[in-house]
Amino acid sequence: IMPTTPDLEIDEYETPRQLVRNCLIALTPSLDKEFKTFLDPCTGRGNWFNELQLMINHSGKINHYCEILEGLDFYKVTEKYDVIYGNPPFSQLSKWLEHSRNQSNSVIAYLLPAHALSHKRLSLMEDFGWSLKSMHSIKNPKEWNLGFAHFFCIWIKTEKDEGDNYVLPQMKIHQSVLGDFL
């Protein structure tokens, strides 16, 4: 069993596989659509990548990953993906969200601490046409030893109307849906 305690030196919190599975189930409506390409930009030990691979196996969909410790730097990615997903490094979250919104065509889904969802970061996404479609409240894994809440956030790329304004769909908040496995 891999340890799930945070590795603060490399800004990594391993997400338990059952939590990853529950987050990806929440993302399932996005997986069932016409989306063909997926990217886990910070795979760490591979829990997110491997779980999604099991879900889309033999579907013709393409799942890629980046991991800085393997020399695969997300900031150097120039290809666009339909869906970008995972548990990003919180120490550089604003920069990470900026790059994510530039590299995704349709969906961005990240596990984030509640305190990271500042007005500035939400505006960083909305101002470029990314609408927070849903937030799924989770219970923190005990191994993380953290006192603050986390959410699995799903953003979708929105279209502009005739007045050059983004049309933002109504957001749904789901409480404690994903953390009941603990």
C-alpha positions in Angstrom: 0.0 0.0 0.0 1.3 3.4 -1.0 1.4 6.0 1.8 -1.2 8.7 1.4 0.4 11.2 3.7 1.1 14.5 2.0 4.5 15.1 0.6 4.8 18.8 1.1 8.3 19.0 -0.5 6.9 18.1 -3.9 3.4 19.5 -3.2 1.7 16.1 -3.5 -1.3 14.7 -1.7 -2.1 11.2 -3.0 -5.9 10.9 -3.5 -7.2 7.5 -2.2 -8.4 5.4 -5.1 -12.0 5.1 -3.8 -12.2 8.9 -3.6 -10.8 9.2 -7.1 -13.4 6.6 -8.3 -16.2 8.6 -6.7 -15.0 11.8 -8.3 -14.8 10.2 -11.7 -18.3 8.8 -11.3 -19.4 12.4 -10.6 -17.7 13.3 -13.9 -19.3 10.4 -15.8 -21.8 12.5 -17.7 -18.7 14.2 -19.3 -17.2 10.8 -20.1 -20.3 9.7 -21.9 -20.3 12.6 -24.3 -18.4 13.1 -27.5 -15.2 13.8 -25.6 -12.3 11.8 -26.9 -9.1 13.1 -25.2 -8.3 13.3 -21.5 -5.3 14.6 -19.5 -4.3 14.0 -15.9 -1.8 16.9 -15.7 -0.2 15.8 -12.4 -0.5 12.1 -12.1 1.7 11.5 -9.1 1.4 7.8 -8.3 -1.2 7.4 -11.0 -4.5 6.9 -9.1 -6.5 9.4 -11.2 -5.0 8.2 -14.5 -5.4 4.5 -13.8 -9.0 4.8 -12.5 -10.1 6.8 -15.6 -8.2 4.3 -17.8 -10.3 1.5 -16.3 -13.5 3.5 -17.0 -12.8 4.3 -20.6 -10.9 1.1 -21.5 -11.7 -0.2 -25.1 -13.8 2.9 -25.8 -11.4 4.5 -28.3 -10.9 7.5 -26.0 -7.4 8.7 -25.3 -6.1 9.2 -21.8 -2.7 11.0 -21.3 -0.8 12.2 -18.2 1.9 14.5 -17.2 4.2 14.2 -14.1 7.0 16.7 -13.5 9.0 14.0 -11.6 9.0 12.0 -14.8 10.1 15.0 -16.9 6.5 15.5 -18.3 5.8 19.1 -17.4 2.2 20.2 -17.7 3.3 23.8 -18.4 5.0 22.6 -21.6 1.8 21.0 -22.9 0.6 22.7 -26.1 -1.9 20.1 -27.2 -5.6 20.7 -26.3 -7.6 18.0 -24.5 -11.4 17.7 -24.1 -11.2 17.0 -20.4 -8.5 17.9 -17.9 -8.9 16.3 -14.4 -7.2 15.4 -11.2 -5.7 16.8 -7.9 -3.5 19.7 -8.9 -0.7 21.2 -6.8 -2.2 23.9 -4.6 0.9 26.0 -4.2 0.6 27.3 -7.8 -3.1 26.9 -8.3 -3.9 30.2 -10.1 -1.1 29.5 -12.6 -2.3 25.9 -12.9 -5.9 27.0 -13.6 -4.8 29.5 -16.2 -2.9 26.8 -18.1 -5.7 24.3 -17.7 -8.3 26.7 -19.2 -6.0 27.3 -22.2 -5.4 23.5 -22.8 -8.9 22.2 -22.3 -11.6 22.4 -25.0 -14.6 21.5 -22.8 -14.2 20.3 -19.2 -11.9 20.9 -16.2 -12.4 18.8 -13.1 -10.2 19.2 -10.1 -10.2 18.2 -6.4 -9.6 21.5 -4.5 -9.4 22.7 -1.0 -12.3 25.1 -0.1 -10.0 28.0 0.7 -8.6 27.8 -2.8 -12.0 28.8 -4.3 -11.5 32.5 -3.9 -13.4 35.1 -5.8 -10.2 35.9 -7.8 -9.7 32.3 -8.9 -13.4 31.8 -9.8 -13.3 35.1 -11.8 -10.1 33.8 -13.5 -12.1 31.0 -14.9 -15.4 32.8 -15.5 -13.8 35.8 -17.3 -12.6 33.3 -20.0 -15.8 31.5 -20.4 -15.4 28.7 -17.8 -18.5 28.1 -15.7 -18.4 26.2 -12.5 -21.1 23.6 -13.3 -20.9 21.5 -10.1 -19.2 21.2 -6.8 -19.1 18.0 -4.9 -18.4 18.3 -1.2 -16.1 15.5 0.3 -14.9 14.4 3.6 -11.1 14.7 3.8 -9.3 11.4 3.8 -8.0 10.8 7.4 -4.5 10.3 6.0 -4.3 13.9 4.9 -4.7 15.1 8.5 -6.2 18.4 7.2 -8.9 20.4 8.9 -10.3 22.3 5.9 -13.0 21.0 3.5 -12.4 19.9 -0.1 -14.6 20.0 -3.2 -14.5 18.2 -6.5 -15.2 21.1 -8.9 -16.3 20.6 -12.5 -16.0 23.6 -14.9 -17.4 23.6 -18.4 -16.5 25.8 -21.3 -19.4 28.1 -22.2 -20.4 29.8 -25.3 -21.1 33.5 -25.9 -24.5 35.0 -26.7 -25.2 37.6 -29.3 -24.2 40.4 -26.9 -20.7 38.8 -26.5 -21.5 37.7 -23.0 -20.8 34.2 -21.7 -23.9 32.1 -21.0 -23.4 30.5 -17.6 -25.5 27.5 -16.7 -26.9 27.1 -13.2 -24.4 25.5 -10.8 -25.3 22.5 -8.6 -23.7 21.8 -5.2 -23.7 18.3 -3.9 -23.0 17.8 -0.2 -21.0 14.9 1.1 -21.7 12.8 -1.9 -18.1 11.7 -2.6 -16.7 11.2 0.9 -19.0 8.6 2.3 -16.5 5.8 1.7 -14.4 6.8 4.7 
